[in-house]
């Protein structure tokens, strides 16, 4: 099951949805908003997505995970909207016959979401709001200037 949207993420619900009598292991990754990012204080994050496109990417990741691993259940969800520190922003939950497969599939799921999902985030802190992508560009520029000296 995949979902992108403003609804809260429930750890208990995800575990229930992936539970399967043929699976001996359930692995879960729950990503939450933290209060800092690379030395900058963060009070909230606002996630933006084009839901149909993001859902298609999550569906493809789920399909690929099911091809690679003998999975019972799969939940891939990412929230949109403004989230406060401590709130869950993403969850990957999988069940598999054995723990090694569950751990590996869960890890691959979150790594692919971070790399492929078209979700953009705006971080809020004491200095105002800053798009995460803008921060990354500024960092890259500073590194390039520092390397040329």
N, C-alpha and C positions, 0 to 999 in steps of 0.2 A: 504494500500500500504506500502510495506517495501523496504528499500534500505540500503546497506552498500557499501561505496565507496568514491572516492576522490572528487566527485562533491560538489560544494557549496550548503549549505542548505538555502532555501528561505522560510522565514516566510509567506510571501504573497501567495506563491504557495501552501504551506501546508494548509493554511486556505481555499483557493479556492477549493482544492481537497477534503476537508472534508465537505464543505458546502452542505447542504441538506435541501430541503424545509420542511421536516418533523421534523427537529431538531430545537429546540429553544435555544440551547446552544452549544458553541464551546469553548473548553478548550485547551490551548497550554502550553507546557513546552519547553523552548528553553535553552539548556545548552551551555554556552560559555566558552572559555579559559580565566582563570583569571591570574593575574600577580603574584600569590603567592600560595604556598601550605604548610601549617603547618610551617610557618616561613621561608620558602625557596623561594627566588625570582624565578619567572618563566618567560622566554621570549617567549617560544613556546612549543608546545606539538606535538609529532609525534605519531599518532595512527596506529596500525597494526592489521590486522585481516585476518583470513582465510575466504574470502567472502562467499563461499558456505555454510560453517558451520554457520557463523554469520547470513546469510539470513534465514536459516532454523530456527534458534532460534527466530528471529524477526517474522517470519511467525507463529510460535507456539504461541508467546505472543499475536499477533493480533487475532488469532483464539480463544484463551482463553478469551481475553477481550470481543470479540463478544458474547461468550457464557454467560458471567457474566452480561453484560450490553446491553441495547437496543441501540446500536450505529448505527449512519448513516454512517459516514466516519471515517477512521482511517489512520493516517500516522505515521510510525515509521522509523526514519532514523538516521544513525550514519555515520559520516565522517571517512575517513582514510587519511593518509598522514600528512604532517607537517602543523600545524595551528598556527597562531600568536595570541597573546593576543587580545581578543575581538571577534575573529571569532567563529561562531557557530559550535559546534561539534556534537550535538544531538538534535533531535526534536521529540516530541510526540504531535500530534494534534488529537483531537477526536471531533465528534459532536454527540449529543444525544438529545432526546426530552426535557430534563430538565437539569438545571445547576448542580444539585447534582450528577447526573449520569455522566455528562461530567467531572466534577472535580475529582470524584472518579476513573473513568477509566483512566484519564490522569495521576493521581498520581500512580496508580498501574502500568501503562505502564512504567514510568520512573524508578520506584523502581525495577521492574523486569529486565529492560535493564541493570541497574547498577549491579544487582546481577548475571545475567545469561549470558549476551552477551560476547562471547569470543573475546574481544578487549583488546589489550595491549597498554600501553602508555609509551612513553619515554619523560621525562620533560627536557627541556633545561634551564639552568640558568648560573649565574656567575661562578659557580664551575664546569661547564661542563654538560654533559648529564647523566641522571640517570633513569633507568627503574623504574616506579612507584612501581611495585611489589618488586623490590630490596629495595626501600625506606621502604616499609611496613615491610619487613623482618628485616631490621636493627632496626626499631622502636620496633618491638616485642622482639628482642634480648636485647635491652637496658632496656625495661620494665622487662624482665625476670631476668636480672642481678641485677637491682635495687630492685626487690622484694626479691631476695635471700640474700640481705645484712642485 
